[in-house]
Amino acid sequence: MLPSLASLLLALIALAAVLGLILLAQRLVRATGLVPRGSGRLSVEETLALDPRRRLHLIACEGRRVLLLTGGTADQVIGWLPGPEGRP
């Protein structure tokens, strides 16, 4: 037996409401600072658009930082930057 159009519409509205509440809760948690940003081992510290295709990214990985060039014919590692303690 096929569900009626009204019950399908009610189910879609309920699904949209639940998804909206989840997204709202996620924004509230981030806005209140309960989850620190960049707390993982890998984080994007900064990104610079060089032209419409290429970007330069500064990535932090376990206390070390690396410059990556993306978007050209091939992505490239430009180089590792010294960490906060001066180590490479």
N, C-alpha and C positions, 0 to 999 in steps of 0.2 A: 504494500500500500504506500503510495507516494504522499509525502507530507504536503500540506496545503501551502499556498503562497504566503499566507500570513505567518505561519510558523517558521518558514524559511527566512522571511524578512525579520522576524523577531530574533532569530538565532544570529543573523548577520549584525544586527544592531547590538546585541549583547557582546559579540566578539569584538566589534569596534570599540565598545565601551571598555572592555577588559584591556585591550591593547593600549588604549588611550591612558588608562590608569597606570599601566606598567611604565609607559614612557614618561608620564608625569612624575612618578615616584623616582625614576632614574634621574631626571633633571633636578628634583629636590635634593636627592642625596649628593649629587655633584655640587650643587650650589651651596649647600651647607658645609661642605668640606669634610664630610665623613669618610670619603674615600680620597686619599691623597693622589694627586696626578703624578705620573712618572715614578710610581713606587716599584715598578717592575725592573727587571734587569736591563731592558732595552727601551729607550725612549728617543723620540725625535725632539731635539732641542730647538732647532731652527731650520727653516726652509727659505731659500731665496730663488725666485724665478729669474733666470738669466735671459730667456727669450720665450716665445710661446710654446716651445717643445722641451727645452732643457731646464732642469732645476738642480740646485746645489743644496744638499741636505747635510746638516750637522747631527750625527747620531751618537748617542751615549750608550755604551755597553759595558756594564760592570765597572764603572769608574774611568773607563777610557773613552775617548772621542775620536770619531773618524769622519772625514769629509767624503761624500759620495756625489758623483755627477750622474744624473739619470736623464733619460729622454732622448739621447742622441742615437747614433747607430748602435752603440753598445754602452751599457752602464759601466762606470769606472770608479774605482777607489782612488781618490786623489791622494790621500795620505792620512796617517794617524797623527793626532795632536797630542801634546803632552797632557797628562792628567793633572789633577789639582796638586799632587805632591811632586810634580815635575818629572814623573816617570813617563815613558812613551806608551 
